[in-house]
Amino acid sequence: QVQLVESGGGLVQPGGSLRLSCSASGSIFSVYNMAWYRQAPGKEHEWVAAATSSGSTNHADPVKGRFAISRDNAKKTVYLQMNSLRLKDTAVYYCKAYNPFQEYWGQGTQVAVSS
């Protein structure tokens, strides 16, 4: 079992930067793949980025080149560095831990991009 807690969200101006963190407890962090998703107001749940247990990363096209997922297995934490933020990045951001057999979700952290 994995418990996930996101932090680092807040209000930021367009073009600004923010780093989200997702800290895990309750299980062996290093064996899980990790991912970030987001849900904008009135929109569908959207995949943002993933970092596998072996360290590979992948990012969705809308955030490619602006966002970067990373993980620190010693700290049991996955990060999402968000640069050049746009109004359409406004959403609740969720982290997920998963393997071929199960998945766990955090409670989400709000990111609001506004001038």
C-alpha positions in Angstrom: 0.0 0.0 0.0 1.2 3.5 -0.8 0.0 6.8 0.6 0.8 9.9 -1.5 0.7 13.6 -0.5 1.2 16.4 -3.1 2.5 19.8 -2.2 3.8 22.9 -3.9 0.8 24.2 -5.6 -0.4 27.8 -5.6 -1.0 30.9 -7.6 1.5 31.9 -10.2 1.7 34.4 -13.0 1.9 33.4 -16.7 5.5 32.6 -17.6 6.3 31.8 -14.0 7.6 28.5 -12.5 6.5 26.2 -9.8 7.7 22.8 -8.5 5.3 20.2 -7.2 6.3 17.5 -4.9 4.6 14.1 -4.2 5.9 12.3 -1.1 5.1 8.6 -0.6 4.9 6.4 2.5 3.7 3.0 3.4 5.5 0.8 0.9 8.7 0.5 -1.1 8.8 3.5 -3.3 11.5 2.4 -5.8 9.5 -0.5 -7.2 6.6 1.8 -8.4 6.2 3.8 -11.6 5.1 7.4 -10.9 3.0 9.8 -12.9 1.4 13.2 -12.8 -2.1 13.9 -14.0 -4.2 17.1 -14.0 -7.8 18.1 -14.2 -8.8 21.6 -15.2 -12.1 23.1 -14.3 -14.8 21.5 -16.4 -12.3 19.3 -18.3 -11.3 15.7 -18.4 -8.6 14.1 -16.4 -5.3 14.5 -18.4 -2.0 12.6 -18.2 1.0 15.0 -17.8 4.2 13.0 -17.2 5.5 9.7 -16.0 8.7 8.4 -14.5 9.2 4.6 -14.4 10.8 2.6 -11.6 13.9 2.3 -13.8 14.2 6.0 -14.2 12.8 6.6 -17.7 10.6 9.7 -18.2 8.0 10.7 -20.6 5.9 13.9 -21.0 2.6 14.8 -22.7 2.9 17.0 -25.8 1.3 20.1 -24.2 4.0 20.3 -21.5 7.0 18.9 -23.4 9.9 21.2 -23.0 8.3 23.2 -20.2 7.7 20.6 -17.5 10.1 18.0 -16.2 9.2 15.0 -14.0 11.9 13.6 -11.7 12.2 11.3 -8.8 14.4 10.8 -5.7 14.0 7.3 -4.5 16.0 8.0 -1.3 13.5 10.7 -0.3 10.5 8.7 -1.7 9.4 11.8 -3.6 8.5 12.6 -7.2 8.7 16.1 -8.5 7.1 18.1 -11.3 9.1 21.2 -12.3 6.8 23.5 -14.2 8.3 26.4 -16.2 6.8 28.9 -18.6 3.4 28.3 -17.1 0.4 29.2 -19.2 -3.2 30.0 -18.3 -4.3 26.6 -19.6 -2.0 24.9 -17.1 -4.5 25.9 -14.4 -5.7 22.6 -12.8 -5.6 20.3 -9.9 -2.5 18.2 -10.2 -2.5 14.6 -8.9 0.3 12.1 -8.5 0.0 8.4 -9.1 2.0 5.4 -8.0 1.5 2.3 -10.0 2.7 -1.1 -11.1 1.2 -3.8 -13.3 -1.1 -4.9 -10.5 -2.3 -1.8 -8.6 -2.3 2.0 -8.5 -2.6 4.7 -5.8 -3.5 8.4 -6.1 -2.8 11.5 -4.1 -5.4 14.0 -3.0 -4.3 16.7 -5.5 -2.8 20.1 -5.3 -4.2 23.2 -6.9 -2.2 25.2 -9.5 -3.7 28.5 -10.6 -2.0 30.5 -13.4 -3.4 34.0 -13.5 -2.3 37.5 -14.2 
